Amino acid sequence: MSDLRAVASIILGLRQTQVALAVGVLLLAPLSAYAARRVGWSAHRILAAAAAGMGVALVLATTLGRYRDGLMFGLGRSCLRTSVGLGTPEQQLNLALFAPATFFAVVATRRLRLVLVSALLLSLGVEGIQLVTDLGACQTSDVALNLAGAVAVAVPARLLVAVALRRTQEPSRQTATTRR
């Protein structure tokens, strides 16, 4: 895991990534909290939605905000077909990258499938942008690792939500039976 920390510090140590992360957090966290508030979610779910927005900002800043050469559009490129594994720091980073956004999105929405489909679409979108802009390398293994990391975090998050919901409903059930 020291390799993962090294890659994370290199990526987050770049000024353009820091700026992209700051802009993303300043836009996505309040937007997510506002949307959660508009649908009437509790304060805990609003906070989780804001944290999920920050996680998405981290994904975008890390994947698209670390290249100095600017945009170079082109067609006719293809994604690299690379093997899925955890042998390199970049592969480890791809596995962990979607974890914060996915965890907090599941806590906020309580909808496992919706969050996992959204994570898949975001990963495919990032790879598509990388394909046509040269902001990184489009690699098929990145999508698989991003989704595997999202699943690894989403399932325990959903179980945690189920336990929390059961605990909050138990006192009301007990008082209802004692009233009878």
N, C-alpha and C positions, 0 to 999 in steps of 0.2 A: 504493500500500500504506500510505501514511501515514494514509489514512482508516480503514483496518482497525485500525491501532494505536490511533487515537483512539476508535473504538467499543469496542475491547477494554478500553482504560483506563477508559472511562466505565462499562462494565458491571462490570468487576472492581473499580472504585472504589466501588461501592455496598456499604454495610455488609451488607445482607441477602444479596447475592450472595456476599460473602466468607464469611459464616457458612454459607450453603448449600454452598459449595465445601468448606469445612473439614469440615463434617459428612459430606458425601459422600465425601471422601477418607478420612476416619477410618473410615468404614463399608465402602466398596467396595474399597479397596486391600487391606486385610487379608483381607476375605472372598474376593476373587479369588485372593490368594496361598494362602490356606488350601485353597480348592477345587483349585488347581493342585497343591499339595503332596499332597493326598489321592489324586489320580489318578496320582501318581508322576512328575510332570514334573521335568526337570532344573532346576538353580538359575537358569539363564538364562531358561527358559520361565516359571518362577515369578515372576521379576522382571518379565518382560514382561506377565504376567497382572495383576500389581499395578499396573503403569503403565497398562494398559488400563482397570482399575477407576478410576484417577484421571482418565482421559480421559472416561469415562462421567460421573463426578462433575462435570467441567467442563461437559459438555453439559447436564446437568440444572440446574446452578447458573446457567448463562448463559441458558437458555431459560425456566426456571420460577422462578428465585430472585431476579429483579430487579424485582419489582413490589411497591410499597408498600401498595397498597390492599387487599390480602388477597384471599381467595377470594370470588368471587361466582358461584354456580352458576346456570345457566339453560339452558333448552332452546330450541330454535327458532332458534339462531344458525346461521350458516353460515361456511364458510371463504372467505376472500377469494381470488378467482382473479386472481393477479398474474402478470405475465410473468417468465420466467426470464431473468436477465441478471446482470451484475456491475457495474452502473452506480452502485449505492449501497453505502455501507459495510456496511449490514446484509446485503445480498446477498453481499458478499465474506466477511463473518463466517460466514454460513450455509454457504458453500462450504468454509471452513477448519475449521469447528466440530468435525466428526467425525474429522478427520485424526489427532489423537493416539490416540484410542481405537481407531480402525480399524487404524492401523499396528501398535500393540502387540498388539492382539487377533490379527492375522494372524501375527505373530511367535510369539505364545504358542501358538495353536491349530494353526497351519499349515493352516488350512482356510478358503480364500478365500470360497467360496460361503456357508458358515455365517456368517461374519463379515458379509458384505454383506447377507444376509437379516436378520441381527440389527440391523444399522445401519438398514435400511429400517423394520423393526418399531419400533425405538426412535424414529425420526423421526416415524413415523405416530402412535405413542403420545403423544409430546410435543405434536404438533399437535392430537390428540384432547383432551388435557388442556387445552390452550389454548382449544379450542373451547367446552368446557363450564364452564371456571372463570374466564375472563377474565384468566388469567395470560399475557398476551401476545396476539398476534393470530394466529389460525390462517390460514396462507397456503399455498396449494397449491405455490407456487414454492419454499418452504422445503424441502419433501420432496425435490424434484428437485435442488436445490443441495446439500443434505446428502448425498444418495446420490452425486451426481457427485463431490463431494469425497472421499467414502469410497472410491469406485472409483479415483480418481486416486492415492490413497495405498496402497490394498490391493494393486493389481497389482504395483507395484515392491516392496512388502514381501514378497509371495509369491516374487518372483524372487530377492530377497535371501536368503530362507530356503532356496530351492532351491540357490543357489550355496553357501551355508554348509553345507548337508547334503552336497552333493557333495564339498566339500573335506574334511569330517570322515570321509567314507567312502573317499576315495582312499588314504590310508595303509594302511588295513586291506586294501584290494584289492591294493596293491603287496606287502605282506608275505605275503599268501596266495599270490601268484604266485611270489615268490622262494623260498617254502618247497617248492614242487613241484619 
